[in-house]
Amino acid sequence: MGRILYSAMVSLDGYIEDPDGGIDFSAPDDEAHRLANEQAREAAAFLFGRRTYEAMERPWTAAAGRDDLPEVEKEFARVYQETPRYVFSDTLTRVPEGVRLVRSDEAVAEVTRLKQQTDGRFDLGGACLAASLLDLVDEFALFVMPATVGGGKPFFPVGRRLRLRPTGHRCFASGVVYLRYERAS
């Protein structure tokens, strides 16, 4: 049975976006980027909400053909393009090859089916999608950046309580802390 990992770069105060929707605080250093690459290589597929998909798709598919990028970014671009992607959206009408479009009202059924039919891990990106699929998420991974933003879009949905058990952590020289949890029984 497949597992769902919800992961993101977050501010120290728990936000994936600042109050203006910006994510400039979340650019990883090479060391954290390598861990993110490793995590991406292990994914059977990426599950994205529309906004996360739009933030990822164009830059990373374009990066795959660029020679002027650092190796860590070229590696992620290669992994990104090789990994099947699902985007959950009611506003998109078409997606490129390698991407499957799923309507939002079908998200729970589709992800339940994917989990039942796949032994691999699915990497979930997007706070709104994660909130709608929270009961299906098995693991949580946070790359905590050494910055606060004072508000914005939270990583965890407001008003929901979860009991989690730590399964790993790592500290980077840049001050980024990687935290990984799974649901506690």
Secondary structure, DSSP 8 states (H G I E B T S, - for coil): --EEEEEEEE-TTSEEE-TTS--GGG---HHHHHHHHHHHHTEEEEEEEHHHHHHHHHHHHHHTT-SSS-HHHHHHHHHHHHS-EEEE-SS-----TTEEEE-GGGHHHHHHHHHHH-SSEEEEE-HHHHHHTGGG--EEEEEE-S---SSSEESS-TT----EEEEEEEE-TTS-EEEEEEE--
